[in-house]
Amino acid sequence: MERIATPSYTKKIIEQNSFYFKKNFGQNFLIDSNILENIIKSAQITKEDCVLEIGPGIGSLTQELAENAKKVIAIEIDKHLIPILKKTVGEYPNIDIRNQDILKTDIDALIEQENNGNSIKVVANLPYYITTPIVMDLLENHRKVKSITVMVQKEVAERMQAQCGKKEYGALSIAVQYYCEAEMNTIVPPSCFMPKPKVSSAVITLHLRKEPILQGINETLFFHVVKCAFGQRRKTLLNSLYNQGELGLSKEELIEIIQSVGLDEKVRGEKLSIEQFGQLTSEIEKRQV
């Protein structure tokens, strides 16, 4: 079967089907087969894997997944791409194409039905505008996922794996690393897409931990504290928690808590490691009881 991920064939498919790109869906189709091979390798796709692909487009990555995985469930929000996908990859017996919004899809039910409740792998060339909501839905809701390998904006990939003290370090860094080990694999220039995006992209794989990095923590409070700490980066941790946290604690109590975990009251959120945020959360919870 002809390879979809070439400039000439992609252009041919677009013209034959009178397809037009929709900015609100952030559509950029991969036209470099080397990048696709890298994604398959990074995700460690085997014939034992059931893969959930988000945003298959015209099927460039879907084709590679189908040839390497046991089953591919491709979720595409654009109804105009469904008939195109049926033409380009419809002959593969192990592809299930669905016209759905991934954020409105019952992923748990899908995994139960399509893979007997066993963990799946998620692979996607994600639209930039929806990267964080999708990734956080998979992580925070504890979906049965082995790994998430995604093509995202390079800046977002850098934020996902940023370490404490770096300018890219923030709430997304902590959320991803709390649940996963993040590994950025490849930088992808705009020339690898049609149409060309304005920024570079990156392939990053999130390997789900068997257990979150912190044990026995109040996750709801933990992530609330983290989000407050980075809500206004120029403010100190103390002012962020006092003004936005709604923790039911006085400023004096918050100063005592911050100092009790070995931190200066003027410290900012980006200086705290995940472990320190965990200690802070535990101390706040004790004071709230």
C-alpha positions as CSV (number, residue, x, y, z in Angstrom):
1,M,0.0,0.0,0.0
2,E,1.3,3.5,-0.9
3,R,2.8,5.4,2.0
4,I,0.6,8.3,3.1
5,A,3.3,10.3,4.8
6,T,4.9,11.9,1.7
7,P,4.3,15.5,0.5
8,S,3.1,14.4,-2.9
9,Y,0.6,11.8,-1.7
10,T,-0.7,14.0,1.1
11,K,-1.3,16.8,-1.4
12,K,-3.0,14.3,-3.7
13,I,-5.4,13.1,-1.0
14,I,-6.2,16.7,0.0
15,E,-7.0,17.8,-3.5
16,Q,-8.9,14.7,-4.5
17,N,-11.2,15.1,-1.5
18,S,-11.5,18.9,-1.7
19,F,-10.3,19.0,2.0
20,Y,-9.6,22.3,3.6
21,F,-7.6,22.7,6.9
22,K,-9.6,24.0,9.9
23,K,-7.6,26.3,12.2
24,N,-10.0,25.5,15.1
25,F,-8.9,21.9,15.0
26,G,-5.2,22.7,14.8
27,Q,-4.6,20.4,11.8
28,N,-1.1,19.8,10.6
29,F,-0.4,16.5,8.8
30,L,2.9,14.7,9.1
31,I,4.7,14.2,5.7
32,D,8.0,12.7,6.9
33,S,8.1,8.9,7.3
34,N,11.3,9.1,9.4
35,I,9.4,10.9,12.1
36,L,6.6,8.3,12.0
37,E,9.2,5.5,12.4
38,N,10.6,7.4,15.4
39,I,7.2,7.7,17.0
40,I,6.6,3.9,16.6
41,K,10.0,3.2,18.1
42,S,9.6,5.7,20.9
43,A,6.2,4.2,21.8
44,Q,7.7,0.6,21.6
45,I,4.6,-0.6,19.6
46,T,4.4,-4.3,19.3
47,K,1.8,-6.8,18.0
48,E,0.6,-7.2,21.6
49,D,-0.5,-3.6,21.9
50,C,-3.9,-2.0,21.6
51,V,-3.3,1.7,20.7
52,L,-5.6,4.7,21.1
53,E,-4.7,7.3,18.4
54,I,-6.0,10.8,19.0
55,G,-6.5,12.9,15.9
56,P,-5.5,10.6,13.0
57,G,-6.0,13.2,10.3
58,I,-5.7,11.5,6.9
59,G,-4.1,8.4,8.5
60,S,-0.3,9.0,8.1
61,L,0.5,7.8,11.6
62,T,-2.5,5.4,11.7
63,Q,-1.0,3.4,8.8
64,E,2.2,2.9,10.7
65,L,0.4,2.0,13.9
66,A,-1.8,-0.6,12.1
67,E,1.2,-2.3,10.7
68,N,2.9,-2.6,14.0
69,A,0.2,-3.0,16.6
70,K,-2.5,-5.5,17.4
71,K,-5.3,-3.0,17.2
72,V,-5.7,0.8,16.6
73,I,-8.7,2.8,17.8
74,A,-8.5,6.1,15.9
75,I,-10.6,9.0,17.4
76,E,-11.1,11.9,14.9
77,I,-13.2,14.9,15.8
78,D,-13.5,16.3,12.2
79,K,-16.4,14.5,10.4
80,H,-15.0,15.5,7.0
81,L,-11.9,13.3,7.7
82,I,-13.9,10.1,8.3
83,P,-14.6,9.3,4.7
84,I,-11.0,10.1,3.8
85,L,-9.7,7.8,6.5
86,K,-11.9,5.0,5.3
87,K,-10.2,5.4,1.8
88,T,-6.6,5.7,3.1
89,V,-6.5,3.1,5.9
90,G,-9.9,1.4,5.7
91,E,-8.4,-1.8,4.2
92,Y,-6.5,-2.5,7.5
93,P,-8.7,-5.0,9.5
94,N,-7.2,-3.9,12.8
95,I,-8.3,-0.2,12.6
96,D,-11.4,1.1,14.3
97,I,-12.2,4.7,13.1
98,R,-14.5,6.8,15.2
99,N,-15.9,10.3,14.7
100,Q,-15.8,11.5,18.3
101,D,-14.4,14.3,20.5
102,I,-11.8,12.6,22.7
103,L,-12.6,14.9,25.6
104,K,-16.2,13.7,25.5
105,T,-15.3,10.0,25.0
106,D,-15.7,7.5,27.8
107,I,-12.1,6.2,27.6
108,D,-12.6,3.8,30.5
109,A,-15.5,2.1,28.7
110,L,-13.6,2.1,25.5
111,I,-10.6,0.3,27.1
112,E,-13.0,-2.2,28.8
113,Q,-14.8,-3.0,25.5
114,E,-11.9,-3.0,23.1
115,N,-9.0,-4.4,25.2
116,N,-10.8,-6.4,27.9
117,G,-9.9,-3.8,30.5
118,N,-6.2,-4.2,29.9
119,S,-3.9,-1.2,29.6
120,I,-3.5,0.5,26.3
121,K,-0.9,2.8,24.7
122,V,-1.8,6.3,23.6
123,V,-0.1,7.7,20.5
124,A,-1.0,11.0,18.9
125,N,0.0,14.0,16.8
126,L,-1.8,16.4,19.1
127,P,-3.2,19.8,18.2
128,Y,-1.3,22.3,20.2
129,Y,-4.4,24.0,21.7
130,I,-5.7,20.8,23.3
131,T,-2.5,19.0,24.4
132,T,-2.7,19.8,28.1
133,P,-6.4,19.0,28.6
134,I,-6.0,15.6,26.9
135,V,-2.8,14.6,28.7
136,M,-4.1,15.7,32.1
137,D,-7.4,13.8,31.6
138,L,-5.5,10.6,31.0
139,L,-3.3,11.2,34.0
140,E,-5.6,12.7,36.6
141,N,-8.4,10.2,36.0
142,H,-6.0,7.3,36.3
143,R,-6.9,5.8,32.9
144,K,-5.6,2.3,32.2
145,V,-2.7,3.5,30.1
146,K,0.9,2.1,29.8
147,S,2.4,5.0,28.0
148,I,1.6,8.2,26.2
149,T,3.7,9.1,23.1
150,V,2.7,12.4,21.6
151,M,3.9,15.0,19.1
152,V,3.4,18.3,20.8
153,Q,4.7,21.9,20.6
154,K,8.4,21.8,21.5
155,E,7.8,24.3,24.3
156,V,5.2,22.1,25.9
157,A,7.5,19.1,25.7
158,E,10.2,21.1,27.5
159,R,7.7,22.1,30.2
160,M,6.7,18.5,30.7
161,Q,10.2,17.3,31.6
162,A,11.5,20.6,33.1
163,Q,13.2,20.2,36.5
164,C,12.9,22.4,39.6
165,G,14.5,25.8,39.2
166,K,14.3,26.0,35.4
167,K,12.2,28.7,33.7
168,E,10.1,26.1,32.0
169,Y,9.2,24.4,35.3
170,G,5.6,24.8,36.3
171,A,2.3,23.1,37.2
172,L,2.4,20.9,34.1
173,S,5.9,19.7,34.9
174,I,4.9,18.6,38.3
175,A,1.6,17.0,37.2
176,V,3.4,15.0,34.4
177,Q,6.3,13.9,36.5
178,Y,4.1,13.0,39.5
179,Y,2.5,10.3,37.4
180,C,5.2,9.6,34.7
181,E,8.8,9.5,33.7
182,A,9.1,11.9,30.7
183,E,11.5,11.3,27.8
184,M,11.7,13.8,24.9
185,N,12.9,11.8,21.9
186,T,13.0,14.0,18.8
187,I,12.8,17.6,17.7
188,V,10.6,18.0,14.6
189,P,10.9,21.1,12.4
190,P,7.9,22.8,10.7
191,S,9.0,21.4,7.3
192,C,7.8,17.9,8.4
193,F,4.2,19.1,8.3
194,M,1.6,20.2,5.9
195,P,0.7,23.0,6.4
196,K,3.8,24.1,8.2
197,P,3.2,25.3,11.8
198,K,4.9,28.4,13.0
199,V,6.9,26.6,15.7
200,S,8.9,23.4,16.1
201,S,7.4,20.3,17.6
202,A,8.8,17.4,19.7
203,V,8.0,13.8,20.3
204,I,7.8,13.0,24.0
205,T,6.9,9.7,25.7
206,L,5.4,9.6,29.1
207,H,6.0,6.3,30.8
208,L,3.3,5.8,33.5
209,R,4.7,5.0,36.9
210,K,3.3,1.9,38.7
211,E,2.7,4.2,41.6
212,P,2.7,8.1,41.8
213,I,6.0,9.6,42.9
214,L,4.5,10.5,46.3
215,Q,2.6,8.1,48.5
216,G,-0.2,8.8,50.9
217,I,-0.7,12.3,49.7
218,N,-4.0,14.1,49.4
219,E,-3.8,14.5,45.6
220,T,-6.7,17.0,45.4
221,L,-5.0,19.3,47.9
222,F,-1.5,18.7,46.4
223,F,-2.5,19.8,43.0
224,H,-4.5,22.7,44.3
225,V,-1.4,23.9,46.2
226,V,0.7,23.5,43.0
227,K,-1.7,25.4,40.8
228,C,-1.9,28.2,43.3
229,A,1.9,28.4,43.5
230,F,2.2,28.9,39.8
231,G,-1.0,30.9,39.2
232,Q,1.0,34.2,39.4
233,R,4.7,33.3,39.0
234,R,6.0,36.7,40.2
235,K,4.3,36.4,43.6
236,T,5.9,34.5,46.5
237,L,4.5,31.1,47.4
238,L,3.2,32.7,50.6
239,N,1.1,35.4,48.8
240,S,-0.1,32.9,46.2
241,L,-1.4,30.5,48.8
242,Y,-2.9,33.2,51.0
243,N,-4.6,35.2,48.2
244,Q,-5.7,32.3,45.9
245,G,-5.6,29.2,48.0
246,E,-8.7,29.6,50.1
247,L,-7.1,27.2,52.5
248,G,-8.8,28.6,55.6
249,L,-5.4,29.5,57.1
250,S,-4.0,32.9,58.2
251,K,-0.9,34.4,56.7
252,E,0.9,33.8,60.0
253,E,0.0,30.1,59.9
254,L,1.1,29.8,56.3
255,I,4.5,31.4,57.2
256,E,4.9,28.8,60.0
257,I,4.0,26.0,57.6
258,I,6.5,27.1,54.9
259,Q,9.2,27.5,57.5
260,S,8.5,24.2,59.0
261,V,9.5,22.4,55.8
262,G,12.8,24.3,55.6
263,L,11.7,27.0,53.2
264,D,12.1,30.8,53.3
265,E,8.8,32.6,53.5
266,K,9.8,34.7,50.4
267,V,10.4,31.6,48.2
268,R,8.6,31.3,44.9
269,G,6.9,28.2,43.6
270,E,9.4,27.3,40.9
271,K,12.0,26.7,43.6
272,L,10.1,23.8,45.1
273,S,10.6,20.2,44.1
274,I,7.7,17.8,43.9
275,E,8.8,16.3,47.2
276,Q,8.8,19.7,48.9
277,F,5.3,20.4,47.5
278,G,4.3,17.1,49.0
279,Q,5.7,18.1,52.4
280,L,4.0,21.5,52.2
281,T,0.7,19.8,51.4
282,S,0.9,17.4,54.3
283,E,1.6,20.3,56.7
284,I,-1.3,22.3,55.4
285,E,-3.6,19.3,55.7
286,K,-2.6,18.9,59.3
287,R,-3.4,22.5,60.1
288,Q,-6.8,22.2,58.4
289,V,-8.0,19.3,60.5
